[in-house]
């Protein structure tokens, strides 16, 4: 996975969460913040529910796995600077979470679904590398 910079990425927003209680596969849609391109990502039920709870600001009685991670990051005085979906290989997306602690940055490899949960919970920006968005949206350009 590359070391993309902000110039190599496109700022995205979470556009849709499609939860189906009869399927193990859920769908989220990311859309360019200042553009028209968008694309779906298939995620698991737990991640979909975690994103939905974060968007709707619904607390849980006890911390779930993503809540625990957010709580640990906050307790250690670390910020989630951004997440980036930076690669697509064999129909599988790859992502990184960029953490910032007192100016020191750490890139953590992540599944996109987990990174998006964390970004949603921590109010961090979501980016997609230009090469990935160009690839997933090239069919629309034809």
N, C-alpha and C positions, 0 to 999 in steps of 0.2 A: 504494500500500500504506500502511496506517495506521501510526500510532505507538502500538501496543498496549502496555498496561502489564501487570503481572503479574495485576491484578484482572480483566483482560479475557481471560485465558488459562486453559487447563486443563493441569495437569501430566500428561504421558503417559509410558508406558514402551514399549519395543520388545517386542512380544508374540510375534511370529512372523517368521521369514524363510523364504519358500518359494522354493526355487531349482529351476528346471526346466532341465535341460541341453539340452532340445529346443526351447526358446523363447527369443527375445531379451528377452521381458518377464518380469520376476521380481516377486514380491509381498512386501511387508513389511506387517505389521499393527501399528498403534499402538493401545494400550489406555489408558484413563484409569487413572492410578495408584490413585486412591481411588474408582473407579466401575466401571460395567459397560460403558460405551460403548466401541466399538472400530471401526476402519475400515481398509481396505486402501489401500495406495498402490502403484501399478505403477512399478517402477524398472528400470534397465538391469542387464545381467549384471555389468559391472565394479563397479558400486556394491553390488550384492547380495553379490558375493564379498568386497568390502572390509568390509562390515558383518559378514559371517560371520567373517572373519579377526579383526576387532576383538573381537567377542563371545567368540570361542574363544581369543583371545590367541595367534594363530598368526603368527609373524614371517615376513617374506619375505627372501630373500637380499640383495636391493637394494631401496631405497625405491621404491614405486609412487607414482602421482600423489597419492593422498590421504595417504600416508605422508609425502611431501615437504611437503605443506601443513602437516600436524601438526608435522613437524620444524621448519619455518620459524617457525610460531607459538610453539613452545616456545623456540627459540633466540633469538627477539626478546623474550622475557620477556612474552609476551602470553598471556592466558587466554581460553578459550572459556567465557563465562559461561552461555550458553544458546543454544538455537536455537528459533525459533518458526515454525510453519507458520501463516502469517497471512492467506492469501487463497486463494480458489478461483474461477477464472474459466474458463469453457468447458471444464470437466473437467480443468483444469490447476492443480495446487497451486503456491503460491509460499511462499518461506520467507526468513527472515533469520537471520543468525548474529550474535550479539552478542559482540564481543570486548571485553576489559577489559585495559587497560595502565596500571598505576599509578593506577587510579581513573578514567581517561578511557575512555569507552565508545564503541565504533564499531559501527554496524549495517551489515552487508554483505548485499546481495541474493544469494540462492542458490537453486539447485534444491533441493527438499526432500531428495532422495536424497543429494546431496553434503553437505548440512547434517547429515543423520542419520549419515552415515559419520563426519564430523568429531566430532559429539557422542559417538558410540560410542567412537571412538579416544581422545578427550580426557576422557571421563567427565563430560560436560556434560549438563545437564537438557534435556529435550525438551518443548516446550509447543506447544499448538494453540490458536488464538484460539477463543473461545466461538462466534463467528458461523460459523466453518468447521465445528467439530464439531457444532453444532446442524444445519447444513445437510446434512452427510454422514450424520448419524445420524437425520434426521427420518423416513426411511422406516420405521425400526425402531419409532418411536413410534406409527405408525398402527395 
